[in-house]
Amino acid sequence: MTDYLAAQKELKTLRDFLRWTTSRFTQAGLFYGHGHDDAFNEASQLILSTLKLPVNELPELFLDARLTNAEKQSLLLLIEKRLEQRIPLPYLINEAWFAGLPFFVDERVLIPRSPFAELIDTQFQPWLSNPDDVSAILDLCTGSGCIAIALAMAFENAHVDAVDISHDALAVADININKHQLNDQVRSIQSDCWQSLEPANQYDLIISNPPYVGADEMAGLPEEYRHEPVSALEAEDNGLALVEQILLNAADYLTDDGLLFVEVGNSDVAVDEKWPETSFLWLDFEQGGHGIFMLDKAQCIEFQQRYR
């Protein structure tokens, strides 16, 4: 058992807290899949964010600065929640980074971690021939709005529709749209997949990171994932229920040169097994990640005709 009262008394400086927290995180065997990949960087962000210090680099100037009792109490409360309840760090500090941008997050939405960030950074080239021609984008299952907002930043001339079934998720998305001052470019829409969208709305890009985790994979996820909304993670039919609805209808909403990109993570094998006649283009990532496929409109039409 960690003695938090003793820690409050004995730890004095920022350096003390960084060392002690890193040791406790390592000892506890935490899962670091929500922003960091090791105990030291996780401890650093928790402490620096809570103390309102720059998080991009360790501030040498403050390492030997002594903490007040109030600061110690605030830190130890969050450290205890991270250790004892396995709450992911972004929920503790209400911030996550995606595509180089900060976003507000809480337990109403998934924590951003999609390889879509790399595709957005390159404006989906070479598959998208002329990014300047993109005028309408759909982000289906937007969650926190991080993908929609990053898309709006990358395609300044495009209007972005950010769609989600969850009113709670859209409340968070609206916080982030306001935070990044994109109300004129990004619109949040409550819809059960395509239900509230009109086929007259034609998009040059449709991006989706839907729920795609099957029941077996869900049962084996680390405890940290239990704090995320299950409805945003798990889907029926071995994780493919919503993916199928996206594929069956995408052709109706794409422009003639439009492209569909869908993230399915570890369900990539299941996708190929269920629809072997479809030539999904699986993308590679230099910065890590997998499980995103691309289809053009002609392929979406073919899928629709074969399976609808």
C-alpha positions in Angstrom: 0.0 0.0 0.0 1.2 3.5 -0.9 1.5 5.8 2.1 0.3 9.1 0.7 0.4 10.9 4.0 4.1 10.0 4.4 4.7 11.1 0.9 3.1 14.5 1.5 5.3 15.0 4.5 8.6 13.7 3.1 8.5 14.9 -0.6 9.6 18.5 -0.9 10.5 19.5 -4.4 9.3 19.0 -8.0 12.3 16.7 -8.5 11.2 14.6 -5.5 7.7 14.2 -6.9 8.9 13.2 -10.3 11.2 10.5 -9.0 8.7 9.2 -6.4 5.8 9.1 -8.9 7.8 7.4 -11.6 8.8 4.7 -9.1 5.2 4.2 -7.9 3.9 4.0 -11.5 6.5 1.5 -12.5 5.9 -0.6 -9.4 2.1 -0.6 -10.1 2.5 -1.9 -13.7 0.2 0.7 -15.2 -1.0 0.6 -18.8 0.3 3.6 -20.9 -1.8 3.4 -24.0 -3.5 6.7 -23.7 -0.8 9.2 -24.5 2.6 7.9 -23.2 4.5 4.7 -23.3 6.5 4.8 -20.0 6.1 5.7 -16.3 8.5 8.7 -16.4 6.7 10.6 -19.2 3.3 9.8 -17.7 4.4 11.1 -14.3 6.0 14.2 -15.8 2.8 15.2 -17.6 0.6 14.6 -14.6 2.8 16.7 -12.3 3.6 19.5 -14.8 0.0 19.8 -16.0 -1.3 19.9 -12.4 1.2 22.6 -11.4 0.5 24.6 -14.6 4.1 24.3 -15.8 5.2 23.8 -19.5 4.7 20.1 -20.4 6.7 20.0 -23.6 10.0 19.9 -21.8 11.2 19.4 -18.3 11.7 22.8 -16.7 15.2 22.6 -15.2 14.6 26.0 -13.5 11.9 24.5 -11.3 13.2 21.1 -10.5 14.4 22.0 -7.0 11.5 24.3 -6.3 9.6 23.3 -3.1 5.9 22.6 -3.4 3.2 24.1 -1.1 1.0 21.7 0.9 -1.9 22.6 -1.3 0.1 21.6 -4.4 1.2 18.4 -2.8 -2.4 17.5 -1.9 -3.6 18.1 -5.4 -0.9 16.0 -6.9 -1.3 13.1 -4.5 -5.0 13.0 -5.1 -4.5 12.5 -8.8 -1.6 10.1 -8.3 -3.8 8.0 -6.0 -6.6 7.9 -8.6 -4.1 6.9 -11.3 -2.6 4.1 -9.1 -5.7 2.8 -7.2 -8.5 3.3 -9.7 -6.4 3.0 -12.9 -8.0 6.2 -14.3 -6.2 7.2 -17.5 -4.1 10.3 -17.2 -6.0 12.4 -19.8 -9.2 12.0 -17.7 -7.4 13.2 -14.6 -6.0 16.4 -16.2 -8.9 16.8 -18.7 -6.6 17.1 -21.6 -5.3 15.0 -24.4 -3.2 15.9 -27.5 -4.0 14.8 -31.0 -2.3 15.9 -34.3 -0.3 18.4 -32.2 -3.4 20.1 -30.8 -4.8 20.0 -27.2 -8.3 18.8 -26.5 -10.6 18.7 -23.5 -11.6 15.2 -22.6 -13.5 13.5 -19.9 -15.2 10.1 -19.4 -18.0 11.0 -21.9 -15.6 10.4 -24.8 -12.7 8.1 -25.9 -9.2 9.4 -25.3 -7.7 10.4 -28.7 -5.1 8.0 -30.0 -5.8 7.4 -33.6 -3.2 7.0 -36.4 -5.5 9.3 -38.4 -3.3 12.1 -37.1 -0.5 11.0 -39.5 -2.9 11.0 -42.4 -4.3 14.4 -41.5 -0.8 15.8 -41.2 0.0 14.7 -44.8 -3.5 15.8 -46.1 -4.2 12.2 -47.1 -1.7 12.3 -49.9 -0.9 10.6 -52.2 -4.5 9.2 -52.3 -6.0 12.7 -52.3 -4.8 14.2 -55.5 -5.5 17.9 -54.8 -6.2 18.8 -51.1 -7.2 22.4 -52.1 -10.2 21.0 -53.9 -11.7 19.5 -50.7 -14.7 21.5 -49.7 -16.8 19.1 -47.6 -15.6 16.5 -45.0 -17.6 14.1 -42.8 -16.2 12.8 -39.5 -18.5 10.0 -38.6 -18.5 8.9 -34.9 -16.6 12.1 -33.9 -16.5 11.6 -30.1 -14.4 14.5 -28.7 -14.3 16.2 -32.1 -10.5 15.8 -32.3 -10.4 14.3 -35.8 -13.0 16.8 -37.1 -11.1 19.8 -35.7 -7.7 18.5 -36.9 -9.3 18.1 -40.4 -10.6 21.6 -40.3 -7.1 22.9 -39.4 -5.5 20.9 -42.3 -8.2 21.8 -44.9 -8.9 25.4 -44.2 -11.3 25.8 -47.1 -13.5 22.8 -46.1 -16.6 22.6 -44.1 -16.6 19.7 -41.6 -19.6 17.8 -40.2 -18.8 16.1 -36.9 -21.4 13.3 -36.3 -22.1 11.2 -33.3 -25.0 9.3 -31.8 -24.1 10.4 -28.3 -25.4 13.7 -27.0 -22.7 13.6 -24.2 -19.9 13.1 -26.7 -21.2 16.0 -28.8 -21.2 18.2 -25.7 -17.5 17.6 -25.4 -17.0 18.1 -29.1 -18.7 21.5 -28.9 -16.4 22.4 -26.0 -13.4 21.7 -28.3 -14.9 23.4 -31.4 -15.3 26.5 -29.2 -11.9 26.1 -27.8 -10.3 26.1 -31.2 -12.7 28.8 -32.5 -14.0 26.8 -35.4 -17.7 27.3 -35.0 -17.9 28.7 -38.6 -16.1 25.7 -40.1 -17.1 22.6 -37.9 -20.7 21.6 -37.3 -21.7 19.0 -34.7 -24.7 16.8 -35.7 -26.5 14.2 -33.5 -27.2 11.2 -35.7 -27.3 7.4 -35.4 -24.7 6.8 -38.2 -26.4 8.1 -41.4 -29.9 8.5 -40.0 -30.0 12.3 -39.7 -27.9 12.9 -42.8 -29.3 13.7 -46.2 -27.8 12.0 -49.3 -27.8 15.4 -50.9 -24.9 16.1 -48.6 -21.9 15.1 -50.7 -18.5 14.8 -49.1 -15.0 14.8 -50.7 -13.7 12.9 -47.6 -15.5 10.6 -45.2 -13.5 9.7 -42.1 -14.7 7.3 -39.5 -13.2 5.9 -36.3 -16.3 3.9 -35.2 -16.7 1.4 -32.3 -15.0 -1.7 -33.6 -13.9 -3.8 -30.7 -15.4 -7.3 -30.5 -16.5 -8.9 -27.3 -13.5 -11.2 -27.0 -11.0 -8.4 -27.4 -13.1 -6.2 -25.1 -12.8 -8.8 -22.3 -9.0 -8.7 -22.5 -8.4 -4.9 -22.5 -6.4 -3.4 -19.6 -8.3 -1.9 -16.7 -7.7 1.6 -17.9 -10.1 1.1 -20.8 -13.0 0.4 -18.4 -13.2 4.1 -17.8 -13.9 4.9 -21.4 -17.5 4.7 -22.7 -18.2 1.1 -23.8 -20.6 2.3 -26.5 -17.7 4.1 -28.2 -15.5 1.0 -28.1 -17.5 -2.2 -28.5 -19.7 -3.2 -31.4 -21.7 -6.3 -32.2 -20.8 -8.8 -34.9 -17.2 -9.3 -33.8 -16.8 -5.5 -33.8 -18.1 -5.0 -37.4 -21.8 -4.0 -37.0 -21.3 -0.3 -37.4 -18.5 -0.7 -39.9 -20.9 -2.6 -42.1 -23.5 0.2 -41.9 -20.8 2.7 -42.9 -19.8 0.6 -45.9 -23.4 0.0 -47.1 -24.2 3.7 -47.3 -21.0 5.6 -47.9 -21.5 5.6 -51.7 -24.6 7.7 -51.3 -22.7 10.5 -49.5 -19.4 10.6 -51.5 -18.7 13.0 -54.4 -17.6 11.3 -57.6 -13.9 11.6 -56.6 -14.6 11.1 -52.9 -12.7 8.8 -50.6 -13.7 6.8 -47.5 -11.2 6.1 -44.7 -12.3 3.9 -41.8 -10.3 2.8 -38.7 -11.0 -0.8 -37.5 -7.8 -1.4 -35.4 -7.4 -5.1 -34.6 -10.6 -6.0 -36.4 -8.7 -5.6 -39.7 -8.4 -9.4 -40.1 -12.2 -9.8 -39.4 -12.9 -7.2 -42.1 -11.0 -9.1 -44.8 -12.5 -12.4 -43.7 -16.1 -11.1 -43.8 -15.8 -9.2 -47.1 -13.1 -11.0 -49.1 -14.4 -9.8 -52.5 -13.7 -6.2 -51.6 -10.1 -4.9 -52.2 -9.6 -2.8 -49.1 -6.4 -0.7 -49.2 -4.8 -1.0 -45.8 -2.5 1.9 -45.0 0.9 1.8 -43.4 2.1 4.3 -40.8 5.6 5.6 -40.1 4.6 6.8 -36.6 2.9 3.5 -35.5 -0.6 2.3 -35.7 -2.6 0.1 -38.1 -6.1 -0.9 -39.1 -7.2 1.9 -41.4 -8.5 1.1 -44.8 -9.4 3.2 -47.8 -12.1 2.8 -50.5 -13.0 5.1 -53.4 -16.5 5.8 -54.5 -16.5 3.1 -57.2 -15.5 0.5 -54.6 -18.2 1.8 -52.2 -20.8 1.4 -55.0 -19.6 -2.1 -55.7 -19.8 -3.0 -52.0 -23.3 -1.5 -51.8 -24.6 -3.4 -54.8 -23.1 -6.7 -53.6 -24.2 -6.6 -49.9 -27.2 -4.3 -49.5 
